[in-house]
Amino acid sequence: MKILISQVKITDPLSPFNGSVKDILIDSHHIAKIADKISEKADIQLQEKGLQVSPGWVDPFVHFCDPGYEFKETLDTGAAAAAAGGFTRVFTLPDTHPVTDNKAQVEYIAQRAVSLPVTIHPMGTVTKKKEGKELAEMYDMRNSGAIAFSDGLEPVQSAGLFLKALQYVKAFDGVLVQIPIDKSIGAGGLMNEGIISTRLGLPGLPAIAEELMIRRDLELLRYTQSKLHITAVSTQKSLELIKAAKQEGLQVTCSVTPYHLFFSDEDMQRYDTNLKLNPPLRSKGDMLALRKAVLDGTVDCLASHHLPQDWDHKTCEFEYALPGMLGLQTLFAVVNEVLPELTDERLVQLLGSNARVIFSLPPVSIAEGAEAELSLFSKKENTLLTKATIRSKSANTPFLDKPLKGKVFGIIHKGKLSLNN
């Protein structure tokens, strides 16, 4: 199948055509031609005002709930949501049932995803059954296709075990991914500890629960000289710790979620369960610090933390609601809305190229002869997520019917065009 994209702005720092407006002809899996004007006939022609194209985006932290929790999401619906959000690759959490802690589970996910429009890279667990007691067979899982290792929503609490894990993955240059939460602090916390939590009468989860875990993990990283990616960083102090560690030369990287950039704990005064998250929404000062860190390069990646929850687990009392929200379809528009000053090149770094380097994925560039793995978007058009346009099986999002600046048109990957209607 031939696809012709007409008069599209190319955003790719690795491409000789970066910043220019060109026609791009794609023949099957590869970019056949890039020129000012291409008159060759194609099966599909795309031409949209303000259209941009970049190397395919990567989301390093999503939950597709399959196997075991298919009533919330499946690999098929998750992949559809990812494609609609502009992502060509995603890393799925091992928080499945059974847990993805062995090579058979890794192979199941990888094989099930072969025919889907998005490449799904499974993450394996750090510990067996995600119990935090004994290391999982990470080497076997790596050989079967595991992209990285994380205990997902249950971060490793034992310092000794996490130290062993960091040492273990050095043998094959692996990466550990950790949400920084010390669960012994503020164990019953429902939101950020502060003035708002006191006013609402809700138990708080203090920022120190995150910052203490980051301090610990950085000390272990300093000792082992391994690789660590910290995801869902939510406080200003956390950013300062990570920035200092980077300057020291430690192999640490980090990602933030779009919702921590958009919301703060001040937005929780209506007890909206869609804003019950883990880590929780922090203070307005933390939110602004995160935005600054995205702009100045401290933050390496954006991660949606796409976490579908069914109706029963969100439409209930705040105390009993499960944390998490959808994130794939709105990530680009949310970030474009709150940080319109982001340059095109920085946006591409945050949405894909940095993740490819961190997790040793093959580089992608927009050049003649290169494989066509592309995201199509516009920073000027608008997005309006509705129940009809949600591709996920769940609908737990505070962005429903909320206009946002920025629109994803679709992706080109695996020789296929996936367009949003």
LINFEN-V121657 format. One record per residue. N is the residue number from 1. NEAR is the number of other ideal C-beta (glycine too) atoms within 10 Angstrom. D_CENTER is the distance of its C-alpha to the mean C-alpha in Angstrom with 1 decimal. Layout:
BEGIN
n: <N | N>
near: <NEAR | NEAR>
d_center: <D_CENTER | D_CENTER>
END
This chain:
BEGIN
n: <1 | 2 | 3 | 4 | 5 | 6 | 7 | 8 | 9 | 10 | 11 | 12 | 13 | 14 | 15 | 16 | 17 | 18 | 19 | 20 | 21 | 22 | 23 | 24 | 25 | 26 | 27 | 28 | 29 | 30 | 31 | 32 | 33 | 34 | 35 | 36 | 37 | 38 | 39 | 40 | 41 | 42 | 43 | 44 | 45 | 46 | 47 | 48 | 49 | 50 | 51 | 52 | 53 | 54 | 55 | 56 | 57 | 58 | 59 | 60 | 61 | 62 | 63 | 64 | 65 | 66 | 67 | 68 | 69 | 70 | 71 | 72 | 73 | 74 | 75 | 76 | 77 | 78 | 79 | 80 | 81 | 82 | 83 | 84 | 85 | 86 | 87 | 88 | 89 | 90 | 91 | 92 | 93 | 94 | 95 | 96 | 97 | 98 | 99 | 100 | 101 | 102 | 103 | 104 | 105 | 106 | 107 | 108 | 109 | 110 | 111 | 112 | 113 | 114 | 115 | 116 | 117 | 118 | 119 | 120 | 121 | 122 | 123 | 124 | 125 | 126 | 127 | 128 | 129 | 130 | 131 | 132 | 133 | 134 | 135 | 136 | 137 | 138 | 139 | 140 | 141 | 142 | 143 | 144 | 145 | 146 | 147 | 148 | 149 | 150 | 151 | 152 | 153 | 154 | 155 | 156 | 157 | 158 | 159 | 160 | 161 | 162 | 163 | 164 | 165 | 166 | 167 | 168 | 169 | 170 | 171 | 172 | 173 | 174 | 175 | 176 | 177 | 178 | 179 | 180 | 181 | 182 | 183 | 184 | 185 | 186 | 187 | 188 | 189 | 190 | 191 | 192 | 193 | 194 | 195 | 196 | 197 | 198 | 199 | 200 | 201 | 202 | 203 | 204 | 205 | 206 | 207 | 208 | 209 | 210 | 211 | 212 | 213 | 214 | 215 | 216 | 217 | 218 | 219 | 220 | 221 | 222 | 223 | 224 | 225 | 226 | 227 | 228 | 229 | 230 | 231 | 232 | 233 | 234 | 235 | 236 | 237 | 238 | 239 | 240 | 241 | 242 | 243 | 244 | 245 | 246 | 247 | 248 | 249 | 250 | 251 | 252 | 253 | 254 | 255 | 256 | 257 | 258 | 259 | 260 | 261 | 262 | 263 | 264 | 265 | 266 | 267 | 268 | 269 | 270 | 271 | 272 | 273 | 274 | 275 | 276 | 277 | 278 | 279 | 280 | 281 | 282 | 283 | 284 | 285 | 286 | 287 | 288 | 289 | 290 | 291 | 292 | 293 | 294 | 295 | 296 | 297 | 298 | 299 | 300 | 301 | 302 | 303 | 304 | 305 | 306 | 307 | 308 | 309 | 310 | 311 | 312 | 313 | 314 | 315 | 316 | 317 | 318 | 319 | 320 | 321 | 322 | 323 | 324 | 325 | 326 | 327 | 328 | 329 | 330 | 331 | 332 | 333 | 334 | 335 | 336 | 337 | 338 | 339 | 340 | 341 | 342 | 343 | 344 | 345 | 346 | 347 | 348 | 349 | 350 | 351 | 352 | 353 | 354 | 355 | 356 | 357 | 358 | 359 | 360 | 361 | 362 | 363 | 364 | 365 | 366 | 367 | 368 | 369 | 370 | 371 | 372 | 373 | 374 | 375 | 376 | 377 | 378 | 379 | 380 | 381 | 382 | 383 | 384 | 385 | 386 | 387 | 388 | 389 | 390 | 391 | 392 | 393 | 394 | 395 | 396 | 397 | 398 | 399 | 400 | 401 | 402 | 403 | 404 | 405 | 406 | 407 | 408 | 409 | 410 | 411 | 412 | 413 | 414 | 415 | 416 | 417 | 418 | 419 | 420 | 421>
near: <12 | 14 | 22 | 21 | 28 | 17 | 16 | 23 | 18 | 23 | 23 | 23 | 15 | 14 | 20 | 12 | 19 | 17 | 12 | 13 | 13 | 20 | 19 | 25 | 22 | 23 | 17 | 10 | 15 | 13 | 22 | 18 | 15 | 22 | 13 | 9 | 8 | 18 | 7 | 12 | 9 | 17 | 10 | 13 | 14 | 21 | 11 | 16 | 8 | 13 | 20 | 20 | 24 | 26 | 26 | 24 | 28 | 27 | 28 | 29 | 28 | 29 | 25 | 32 | 26 | 23 | 16 | 12 | 17 | 16 | 13 | 24 | 26 | 19 | 20 | 18 | 20 | 28 | 27 | 21 | 28 | 32 | 27 | 26 | 31 | 29 | 30 | 25 | 24 | 29 | 24 | 29 | 24 | 27 | 21 | 24 | 11 | 13 | 22 | 27 | 25 | 19 | 18 | 12 | 21 | 24 | 15 | 19 | 23 | 18 | 10 | 18 | 23 | 9 | 10 | 19 | 21 | 27 | 22 | 23 | 21 | 25 | 28 | 28 | 30 | 30 | 24 | 15 | 14 | 23 | 13 | 18 | 10 | 10 | 17 | 25 | 16 | 23 | 16 | 14 | 26 | 20 | 12 | 19 | 17 | 29 | 27 | 24 | 26 | 28 | 30 | 22 | 18 | 19 | 23 | 25 | 16 | 12 | 13 | 9 | 17 | 26 | 19 | 18 | 26 | 21 | 14 | 19 | 22 | 13 | 10 | 10 | 11 | 23 | 20 | 25 | 27 | 22 | 22 | 26 | 24 | 19 | 14 | 9 | 16 | 20 | 10 | 9 | 20 | 21 | 23 | 27 | 23 | 19 | 12 | 20 | 20 | 10 | 10 | 16 | 6 | 22 | 13 | 21 | 25 | 17 | 23 | 15 | 22 | 27 | 20 | 16 | 24 | 26 | 17 | 16 | 24 | 20 | 13 | 20 | 21 | 14 | 11 | 20 | 12 | 22 | 22 | 25 | 23 | 27 | 22 | 23 | 28 | 28 | 26 | 20 | 15 | 27 | 23 | 15 | 22 | 24 | 17 | 11 | 22 | 16 | 8 | 10 | 9 | 18 | 16 | 22 | 23 | 26 | 24 | 27 | 28 | 25 | 27 | 22 | 22 | 22 | 23 | 21 | 25 | 14 | 16 | 23 | 11 | 9 | 15 | 15 | 23 | 20 | 22 | 24 | 21 | 17 | 24 | 27 | 24 | 25 | 20 | 14 | 11 | 23 | 24 | 13 | 21 | 26 | 20 | 14 | 21 | 23 | 14 | 11 | 13 | 18 | 25 | 23 | 25 | 29 | 28 | 28 | 31 | 31 | 26 | 29 | 25 | 17 | 12 | 11 | 17 | 22 | 11 | 12 | 8 | 15 | 12 | 11 | 21 | 17 | 21 | 24 | 27 | 31 | 27 | 29 | 28 | 30 | 29 | 27 | 27 | 25 | 24 | 22 | 20 | 19 | 18 | 10 | 8 | 18 | 10 | 17 | 15 | 17 | 23 | 22 | 21 | 24 | 24 | 28 | 23 | 21 | 26 | 18 | 13 | 21 | 22 | 12 | 18 | 7 | 10 | 24 | 17 | 24 | 14 | 14 | 9 | 19 | 17 | 27 | 22 | 28 | 27 | 23 | 27 | 20 | 18 | 12 | 17 | 12 | 24 | 13 | 21 | 8 | 8 | 6 | 13 | 20 | 19 | 24 | 21 | 23 | 16 | 25 | 21 | 17 | 22 | 16 | 9 | 15 | 11 | 19 | 16 | 22 | 22 | 25 | 21 | 20 | 29 | 26 | 24 | 17 | 14 | 15 | 20 | 21 | 14 | 17 | 6>
d_center: <30.2 | 30.4 | 28.0 | 29.2 | 26.9 | 29.4 | 29.3 | 25.6 | 24.4 | 22.8 | 20.0 | 19.7 | 21.2 | 22.1 | 24.1 | 27.8 | 27.2 | 24.6 | 25.4 | 28.0 | 28.5 | 29.4 | 29.9 | 27.8 | 29.3 | 27.3 | 29.4 | 27.8 | 25.0 | 26.0 | 26.5 | 30.3 | 31.2 | 30.2 | 33.0 | 34.2 | 35.5 | 35.3 | 37.9 | 37.2 | 36.8 | 33.5 | 32.6 | 30.0 | 30.0 | 27.3 | 28.4 | 26.7 | 27.6 | 25.2 | 23.0 | 20.8 | 19.3 | 17.0 | 15.8 | 13.1 | 9.5 | 7.0 | 3.4 | 4.3 | 4.3 | 6.1 | 9.8 | 12.3 | 15.3 | 17.4 | 19.9 | 21.6 | 20.0 | 20.2 | 21.7 | 18.2 | 16.3 | 17.2 | 15.7 | 17.6 | 16.4 | 12.7 | 13.1 | 15.1 | 12.5 | 10.0 | 13.0 | 14.1 | 10.9 | 11.7 | 9.4 | 11.7 | 9.7 | 7.2 | 7.7 | 9.4 | 10.7 | 14.5 | 15.4 | 17.6 | 21.4 | 22.7 | 20.1 | 18.6 | 20.8 | 23.0 | 23.2 | 24.4 | 21.3 | 19.1 | 21.5 | 21.5 | 17.9 | 18.1 | 21.4 | 20.5 | 17.7 | 20.2 | 21.5 | 18.3 | 17.2 | 13.7 | 13.7 | 12.2 | 12.1 | 13.1 | 12.7 | 16.2 | 17.4 | 19.1 | 22.0 | 24.0 | 23.2 | 20.7 | 23.9 | 23.7 | 27.2 | 27.2 | 25.0 | 23.7 | 24.7 | 21.8 | 23.9 | 24.7 | 21.1 | 20.2 | 23.1 | 22.0 | 18.6 | 16.3 | 13.7 | 13.5 | 14.8 | 13.9 | 15.8 | 12.7 | 13.9 | 17.2 | 16.9 | 19.9 | 22.7 | 25.4 | 25.7 | 28.0 | 25.8 | 22.7 | 25.2 | 26.3 | 22.7 | 22.1 | 25.5 | 25.0 | 21.9 | 23.8 | 26.1 | 23.5 | 21.3 | 18.5 | 15.5 | 15.1 | 11.9 | 13.2 | 12.6 | 15.8 | 18.1 | 21.8 | 22.8 | 26.5 | 26.1 | 25.9 | 25.4 | 26.4 | 24.5 | 23.1 | 21.8 | 22.0 | 25.6 | 27.5 | 29.9 | 27.9 | 27.6 | 31.4 | 32.2 | 30.4 | 31.9 | 28.7 | 28.2 | 25.9 | 23.2 | 24.2 | 22.0 | 24.0 | 22.3 | 19.1 | 21.1 | 23.5 | 20.9 | 19.5 | 23.1 | 23.8 | 21.0 | 21.9 | 25.5 | 24.7 | 22.7 | 25.8 | 28.0 | 26.3 | 25.0 | 22.1 | 18.3 | 15.8 | 12.2 | 12.0 | 8.9 | 9.4 | 12.4 | 14.6 | 18.1 | 20.1 | 21.9 | 18.7 | 17.9 | 21.6 | 21.6 | 18.7 | 20.3 | 23.6 | 22.3 | 21.0 | 24.4 | 26.1 | 24.5 | 22.4 | 19.6 | 16.9 | 13.5 | 11.1 | 7.9 | 8.3 | 7.2 | 9.0 | 11.5 | 12.7 | 13.5 | 15.3 | 17.1 | 19.3 | 21.6 | 24.2 | 22.5 | 23.1 | 26.8 | 27.0 | 25.5 | 22.8 | 21.2 | 18.0 | 17.6 | 18.2 | 15.1 | 14.6 | 14.6 | 16.7 | 17.0 | 19.1 | 22.0 | 22.3 | 23.0 | 19.8 | 17.9 | 19.9 | 19.5 | 15.7 | 16.3 | 18.8 | 16.7 | 14.2 | 17.4 | 19.2 | 16.9 | 16.5 | 12.7 | 11.3 | 7.7 | 5.6 | 2.4 | 3.9 | 5.6 | 7.3 | 10.6 | 13.7 | 17.0 | 20.4 | 23.0 | 25.1 | 22.5 | 21.7 | 25.1 | 27.0 | 28.1 | 25.4 | 26.4 | 25.8 | 22.6 | 19.5 | 16.5 | 13.3 | 12.5 | 11.1 | 8.3 | 7.7 | 11.2 | 11.4 | 8.6 | 10.8 | 13.9 | 13.1 | 12.4 | 15.4 | 17.4 | 17.2 | 17.3 | 19.5 | 20.9 | 17.9 | 19.5 | 18.4 | 18.1 | 16.0 | 13.6 | 13.4 | 12.9 | 9.9 | 8.3 | 9.6 | 12.8 | 12.0 | 9.5 | 12.4 | 14.8 | 13.3 | 12.9 | 16.0 | 15.0 | 17.8 | 17.9 | 18.1 | 20.6 | 22.4 | 25.9 | 28.8 | 28.6 | 24.9 | 22.8 | 21.4 | 17.6 | 17.0 | 15.1 | 17.6 | 17.3 | 19.6 | 19.2 | 22.5 | 22.4 | 21.3 | 19.0 | 20.4 | 18.6 | 21.3 | 22.0 | 23.3 | 20.2 | 17.6 | 16.7 | 15.3 | 18.2 | 17.6 | 18.0 | 16.9 | 15.7 | 17.7 | 17.0 | 19.4 | 22.2 | 21.0 | 21.5 | 18.8 | 19.4 | 17.6 | 17.5 | 15.8 | 18.7 | 17.0 | 16.4 | 18.9 | 18.2 | 20.5 | 23.4 | 22.3 | 21.7 | 19.5 | 20.4 | 19.8 | 23.2>
END
